[in-house]
Amino acid sequence: MPKFVGLMTFPRHVESTGEPAENGIDRYFAWQEELRASGRLIAAAGLDPESRVVRAGTITDGPFTEASEIIAGYLVVEANDLDEAAKLFETHPIAVDGVGMFVVSEVTLDLDTPREEHLSRFGLS
C-alpha cells in the first residue's frame, strides 16, 4: 500500500482557543492510537522549531527566514491514494480545530529505490 507523509505546520504564534492544551494532546494521542491500531500509521515525529537551510555552501536559519509558519512534525501513513490520505489528516485534531495544517504528499522514493528510478523520476534517464 502506498505511503504518504503529512508535514504538520503551525503559525509561529498560535492563538489560544481557550481549550486546555492537555485536551488537544489527549485528542492527538487518541487519533494516533486509532491509526496505529488500524495498521495505517507508519511513523510520527515532532520537530524542533529551530532549523537550518543548507544550500550551495551556505547555511542559514530556516526553513524560511520570513515565514510565519513552522514545520512542527510529520506523520507517515498508508492509504490507497492521495485523496484517502488527505481525508485521514483532515481528522487530525489540529486540522479539525484549525490551529494548523498538513501538507500531504506520497512517498515515491526511499532508501531501497534503485538509482535508475531516482533518475527517471526527475527526467534524467
Number of C-alpha atoms within 10 A of each C-alpha: 9 13 19 24 23 21 18 22 18 19 15 13 9 10 8 9 9 6 8 9 11 9 11 14 13 12 15 16 14 14 16 17 13 13 16 14 9 9 11 18 19 14 11 13 10 12 12 9 15 11 15 14 12 12 8 5 5 8 10 12 12 16 16 13 11 8 10 10 16 21 23 18 17 19 19 21 24 21 19 11 14 17 10 13 23 18 11 17 23 14 13 20 21 20 14 12 12 10 15 19 21 21 13 19 16 17 13 12 12 8 6 6 10 10 12 10 14 15 11 10 12 8 8 9 10
